[in-house]
Amino acid sequence: MFTVNLDTVEAQIGATAELSIFSDPKFGNRAVVTAHYENEETFEDSTVIMMFSAEDLDGFAKAIERAREGLAAADSAGMVGLAGWAETNTR
C-alpha cells in the first residue's frame, strides 16, 4: 500500500477533510477523502472514508462545481436565490 497526502482542509464544526491518493493491490488506485470529526464535549470521534476511481472522482468534482454555483446563488440572493437556482439546476 502506498499513500500520498495532498491536502487537509478545515471544515465546519471541528471537522477536517483530507484528500490523498492511494495505491493498493487489493483496492487498486483511488483518490481517498477522509473526513474526521471530533466532538469535544463527548470526546467522540467519527471518521468517514470515501474511495473514488478516476471516473468517480470526475463525477464528484462536477458535483462540487454545482455546489459552488448553488452557494453563489444563496450568497447573492439568500434562500430565494438558492431556490431559483435549484429549480433550474437540479434533477
C-alpha positions as CSV (number, residue, x, y, z in Angstrom):
1,M,0.0,0.0,0.0
2,F,1.2,3.5,-0.9
3,T,-0.5,6.7,0.1
4,V,0.3,10.3,-0.9
5,N,-1.5,13.0,1.2
6,L,-2.4,16.0,-1.0
7,D,-4.2,18.4,1.4
8,T,-6.1,18.7,4.7
9,V,-8.9,21.3,4.9
10,E,-10.6,22.6,8.0
11,A,-14.3,22.1,7.7
12,Q,-17.2,23.4,9.8
13,I,-17.9,22.3,13.4
14,G,-14.5,21.0,14.2
15,A,-14.1,18.6,11.3
16,T,-11.2,18.1,8.8
17,A,-11.3,16.6,5.3
18,E,-8.1,15.1,3.9
19,L,-7.5,14.2,0.2
20,S,-5.0,11.6,-0.7
21,I,-4.0,9.2,-3.5
22,F,-4.0,5.6,-2.5
23,S,-2.5,2.6,-4.4
24,D,-3.1,-0.9,-3.1
25,P,-3.0,-4.3,-4.8
26,K,-6.4,-5.2,-3.3
27,F,-8.3,-1.9,-3.9
28,G,-6.4,-0.5,-6.8
29,N,-5.6,3.1,-7.4
30,R,-8.1,5.5,-5.7
31,A,-8.5,9.1,-4.6
32,V,-9.4,9.0,-1.0
33,V,-11.3,11.6,1.0
34,T,-11.1,11.1,4.8
35,A,-13.5,13.2,6.8
36,H,-12.9,13.3,10.6
37,Y,-15.0,14.9,13.3
38,E,-14.2,15.2,17.0
39,N,-16.9,16.2,19.4
40,E,-15.0,18.0,22.2
41,E,-18.0,17.8,24.6
42,T,-18.4,14.0,24.4
43,F,-14.9,13.1,23.3
44,E,-16.4,11.0,20.5
45,D,-14.6,10.7,17.1
46,S,-16.1,9.7,13.8
47,T,-14.4,9.1,10.5
48,V,-15.8,8.6,7.1
49,I,-13.7,7.4,4.2
50,M,-14.7,7.6,0.6
51,M,-12.7,6.0,-2.2
52,F,-13.0,7.2,-5.8
53,S,-11.8,5.8,-9.1
54,A,-10.7,8.4,-11.6
55,E,-14.1,8.3,-13.3
56,D,-16.0,8.6,-10.0
57,L,-13.7,11.4,-8.9
58,D,-14.6,13.3,-12.1
59,G,-18.3,12.9,-11.2
60,F,-17.7,14.1,-7.6
61,A,-15.7,17.2,-9.0
62,K,-18.7,18.1,-11.1
63,A,-21.0,17.9,-8.1
64,I,-18.6,20.2,-6.2
65,E,-18.8,22.7,-9.0
66,R,-22.6,22.5,-8.8
67,A,-22.4,23.1,-5.1
68,R,-20.3,26.2,-5.7
69,E,-22.9,27.5,-8.1
70,G,-25.7,26.9,-5.6
71,L,-23.7,28.6,-2.8
72,A,-23.0,31.6,-5.0
73,A,-26.8,31.9,-5.7
74,A,-27.5,31.7,-2.0
75,D,-24.8,34.2,-1.2
76,S,-26.2,36.7,-3.7
77,A,-29.9,36.3,-3.0
78,G,-30.4,34.2,0.1
79,M,-32.9,31.4,0.2
80,V,-34.8,32.9,-2.8
81,G,-31.7,32.8,-4.9
82,L,-30.9,29.2,-3.9
83,A,-34.5,28.1,-4.6
84,G,-34.4,29.7,-8.0
85,W,-31.0,28.1,-8.8
86,A,-32.3,24.7,-7.5
87,E,-35.4,25.0,-9.7
88,T,-33.4,25.2,-12.9
89,N,-30.3,23.2,-11.9
90,T,-31.3,20.1,-10.0
91,R,-32.5,16.8,-11.4
